[in-house]
Amino acid sequence: MNLHEYQAKELLRKYGIKTPQGEVISEKDEAGEVFKKLNLSRALLKAQVHSGGRGKAGGIKIVNSPDEAVKVASELIGKTLVTHQTGSTGKPVHKLLIEETLVVEKELYVGIVIDRKNNCAVLMASAEGGMEIEELARKSPDKVIKYSLHPHLGLQPYQARQLAYTLAENIEQTLRPVFYAQNVNLFLNFSRLFIENDCSLAEINPLIINKERGLVALDAKINIDERALFRHQDLLAMRDVSQEHPIEYEASKFDISYIGLDGNIGCMVNGAGLAMATMDLIKLHGGEPANFLDVGGGASKEQVANAFKLLISNKNVKAILINIFGGIMKCDVIAEGISAAVKEVGLHLPMVVRLEGTNVEIGKDILKKSGLNIISANTMNDAAAKVVTFANK
């Protein structure tokens, strides 16, 4: 689950990490009031969407008066912001963060991600933060310092001190006293934040040095592991479903893995590997999958029916491919779920079904007796070829 910037900064402040003075609004008229309330002469208006690249997409503006704040807020609130990360559909802007501007003496970067290869969290830091940090990591990986974190203890004090000394080598001499005054505690607290809140990603970019305030998190991004949200009801309350794909959100209610794509062939498969192979075959035959949908190895008849409803709720879908290998998931359960869903909602799209595995003959018999207009396929390749033909008609 992603947090908005203003929510991420609330969490940072709980762990003693400084952020700029600011306030979030949802109505354009509030912009002028907040500008006056914060006693600002200049402010940043930042669109709150779950995406990076907001500045380049026009989602961050500088204003110099309450009237200008209202004007810019009226342009941003209600807008759909399209960035390089959102795709052409963009993300709706419902809230703005109004913040003070600060003098940036130096930009740094600090982030923590999951290293799945080594099964641990890794803290990364660089003395060169800012919008081009990803490019820096690609071209000059030696400028990014990394420390593996203990799964329970997190970053150790000696590691935080080592990190501080290494970063300081690339910081101007006059700024080092400001940097040294806070850096170790900031790194340790940031590590605690990551572990205690079951984060899957946390980054401060840029972390700036300001002579008056010290180290300040100018921007922040935090993602929470959804599987751990039952432990964090306070964080779950921050979920903004308007930023999520509506079908993906519905799928999460039924514990179904669904990711929306841009194609026109709806796919229902059991098992992530089989789902990926199915989409590859569709592409190989010149088609475009509309989704990744994995009903899992032990789905019930009701889950299958709900998964089928999710498929046909996508208006871009022109044909459906159901590809099931029955192991734990029995073919007759799939067939019963499909039959129940089609009879409930109706179906006017061509549907290709390939069943194989446990109770396959029973499953095929159920579909045959259902009276549904189903195109059978014996192999994955045959199924992919047929569904692409129907989708392109």
C-alpha positions, 0 to 999 in steps of 0.5 A, a space after each residue: 500500500 502506497 502512502 501519499 507524501 503528506 502521510 509519509 511525512 507524518 510518519 517521518 515526524 513521529 520518528 523525529 525526522 524533520 520535514 518542511 512546515 506544511 498543511 494538506 488541503 482538499 478544497 481550492 479556497 483553503 489554499 489562501 487561508 493556509 498560505 496566510 496561516 503558515 505566515 508564508 511569503 512563498 510556498 510550494 503546492 504539491 499534488 498528492 498522487 501515488 506517482 513520482 515525476 510530479 514536478 516534470 508533469 506540472 504537479 508541483 508549483 511555486 506560488 508567491 501570494 494567497 491569491 496565486 495559491 487559490 488560482 493554482 489550487 483551482 487548476 490542480 485539484 480535480 485534475 488528472 495528473 499524467 506522469 511517466 509512471 502513471 501511464 496515459 490514464 494518470 492519477 486524480 488529484 484530490 489533495 494538495 500539500 502546501 509547504 514552505 520553501 527552504 534554502 537547499 545548501 546540499 541535496 542527499 538521498 537515503 532510502 531502504 528497499 527489500 533485497 530479495 536476492 539476499 533476503 534482507 532490507 538494504 539502506 542506500 544513501 548518496 551525497 548526490 540526491 535529487 530527481 536524477 538519483 535513478 540515473 546516478 545509480 545506473 551510471 555511477 553505482 559506486 556513488 551509492 553506499 549500501 548497508 544490509 539491515 539486520 531483520 530485527 535490530 535494523 541499522 546498527 550505530 556503528 553502521 550509521 557512523 560509518 555512513 555519516 563519515 563516508 557521505 561527509 567526504 562529499 559534503 562541503 566543509 562548512 556544511 559538515 557541522 550541520 550534517 554531523 549534528 543530526 545524521 546518525 540519529 536520522 539514519 537510525 530512526 529511519 531504519 526503525 521506521 522501516 522495520 516497525 511499520 513493515 515497509 516494503 520501500 521508504 525513501 527521502 529524496 531529497 534529504 537536504 541540508 539547511 543551515 537553519 533547520 539542519 537535515 530536512 526531508 524535502 520529499 518522501 515516499 513510503 510503501 507498506 507491505 499489504 500482507 502486514 496491514 492487519 498489524 497497522 490499522 492506523 496505516 490502513 486508515 490512510 489507504 486512498 483507493 482513488 489512487 488504485 486501479 478500481 478492478 485491482 481494488 475489488 480483486 483485493 477484497 476477494 484475495 485475488 491477484 489482479 493487475 490491469 494492463 492495456 490489452 483486450 484479452 481477459 485472462 484467468 489462470 491459476 498460478 503466477 508462472 502459468 499466468 506469465 506464460 499465458 500472457 507471453 503466448 498471447 503476445 507471441 500470437 500478436 495479441 495483448 493481454 488485458 490483465 494478469 489474474 491469478 485465482 491461486 491454487 486453492 480458490 473456491 467456486 465463489 472466488 472463481 465466480 468473482 474473478 470472472 466478474 472482474 474480467 468482464 467488468 473491464 470494458 476493453 475486453 473483447 475475448 476471454 482466455 481461461 487457462 487452468 492446470 488442475 492440481 490443488 485447484 480442481 478443474 470441476 471447481 473452476 467449471 462450476 465457478 465459470 458457469 455460476 458467474 456467466 449465468 448470473 451476469 451473462 456473457 456476450 464475449 467469445 471465451 476460450 477455455 483450456 483445462 488440464 489436470 485434476 478432474 479435467 473430464 468432470 470439468 469439461 462435462 460441466 461446461 458442456 452441459 451448461 449450455 455456454 458458448 465456449 470454445 475448447 482448446 487442448 493446448 496452451 498454444 492452441 488456446 492463445 491462437 484462438 483467443 487472439 483470433 476472436 479478439 481481433 475480429 
